[in-house]
Amino acid sequence: MSSATFDFTALLPAGLPPPAVKWKGAPRYNFTGGNNDPEQVPLDALMAAADAVLAREGRTLATYGLASGPQGYRPLREFLAAKLKQTAGIACTFDDILIVSGSLQALDLVNGVLLARGDTVVIEQESYQGALTRLARLGVNTVGIPLDGEGMRMDALAAALSSLKQRNIRPKYIYTIPTVHNPTGAILNEARRHELLRLSQEYGVPIFEDDCYADLIWNGRRPPALYAMAKTGGVIHIGSFSKSIAPALRVGYIVAGWDMLSRMLALKTDAGSGALEQMVLGEFCAPHFAQHVPKLTRGLRAKLDTLMEALNAQFGTAAEFDAPKGGIFLWVKLPDQVDTTRLYQPALAAGVAINPGPDWSTDKAYSRSRMRLCFASPSHEDIRAGIAVLADVCRKEFGVPARIANVVRSE
Ligand SMILES: Cc1ncc(COP(=O)(O)O)c(C=O)c1O
């Protein structure tokens, strides 16, 4: 019997989020979400890895945890420990790592351990929508810290922490995406990392470091992770294979001391994350990850160039942006009269999906005329065509850009 014949409404507990909207298919030009470049999924090597690992170890699928224990497939954790040492300067062992179902589960576990309704967290003023919506749902107050081209502003952070202290509020954590920030693409420089750690210590507020874009830097050089720089702990580090390999795999990880990992493991009630994905990644990454990533970032960089050229051609000076240092997003400022939340629907009706700025910010007025565009998944042709359609819709709705491809339009 289908649920349509039975009314569940009276049985639903209070406090549920609103129901999900039914998926109606992908838009023609999709600039939303954190999707990756389909051409860059390393299919041949993933298929070979699946074959090899299943032939060798497939029978461990008969046990929960693949005979590796509840923290996840051991060869994958060993790869991560070596990679994090090499690229982020993190000295940890496989035992300090918990594999999770995408870093979204990491957000849920960290929040589950640390947060209660009415708590306060400090967060970059522009931030990941998935983090912001979780905090809102949990009834947690957010204090947004503005960013500039070098990431979170430490003067503003110091002022916020001091003002909270005067009001006897000790935030539960400082959430940051320091290495290729979502949505701005900024990389927190090393001096600011030192200052952030100093402030975290001074005020006794831990740092929650979300590093899921850290592999996607154009020049391949990144500052050490906050986790690596912290002399006295107090940092939880999370990462993901969504951006470096493929988001549908749903594999992320948490690096933390056992005091916190043991708490999170107790909340992770799914009896382990997807085993096949972990096995295939473990087999693929050791020989291939280091070669795959620069190839991926070269392709992403080329798509960013196409997007910036298309915006310049179609919007002219009406679209302002700073070129990000890596990642998959461009954060774009449109003229003040444009409300990107109101641009969203007509753009979608014309086949173009964008992420309106206010969904990615604690400051709705500041972000009103901003939008986030993902350039990783559309093709070069679709980037050009989609931006042309978007400019046309924006001009019809808000009168800007007045000129498209340097031709004055009138209606
Ligand atoms: C900053 C940040 N953290 C976490 C996630 C979640 O990623 P996943 O669960 O796919 O690892 C995303 C996805 O876009 C993100 O942008």
The ligand as a MOL file (V3000), in Angstrom:
LIG
                    3D

  0  0  0     0  0            999 V3000
M  V30 BEGIN CTAB
M  V30 COUNTS 16 16 0 0 0
M  V30 BEGIN ATOM
M  V30 1 C 32.7660 23.5870 2.7440 0
M  V30 2 C 32.0840 22.2810 2.5130 0
M  V30 3 N 32.0870 21.3680 3.4870 0
M  V30 4 C 31.4810 20.1820 3.3310 0
M  V30 5 C 30.8400 19.8670 2.1460 0
M  V30 6 C 30.1520 18.5460 2.0400 0
M  V30 7 O 30.7710 17.7410 1.1020 0
M  V30 8 P 30.6960 16.1640 1.0820 0
M  V30 9 O 29.6830 15.7290 2.0750 0
M  V30 10 O 30.3280 15.8100 -0.3050 0
M  V30 11 O 32.0660 15.7030 1.4660 0
M  V30 12 C 30.8190 20.7850 1.0970 0
M  V30 13 C 30.1290 20.4650 -0.1680 0
M  V30 14 O 29.9820 21.2430 -1.0770 0
M  V30 15 C 31.4630 22.0310 1.2870 0
M  V30 16 O 31.4670 22.9670 0.3360 0
M  V30 END ATOM
M  V30 BEGIN BOND
M  V30 1 1 1 2
M  V30 2 1 2 3
M  V30 3 2 2 15
M  V30 4 2 3 4
M  V30 5 1 4 5
M  V30 6 1 5 6
M  V30 7 2 5 12
M  V30 8 1 6 7
M  V30 9 1 7 8
M  V30 10 2 8 9
M  V30 11 1 8 10
M  V30 12 1 8 11
M  V30 13 1 12 13
M  V30 14 1 12 15
M  V30 15 2 13 14
M  V30 16 1 15 16
M  V30 END BOND
M  V30 END CTAB
M  END
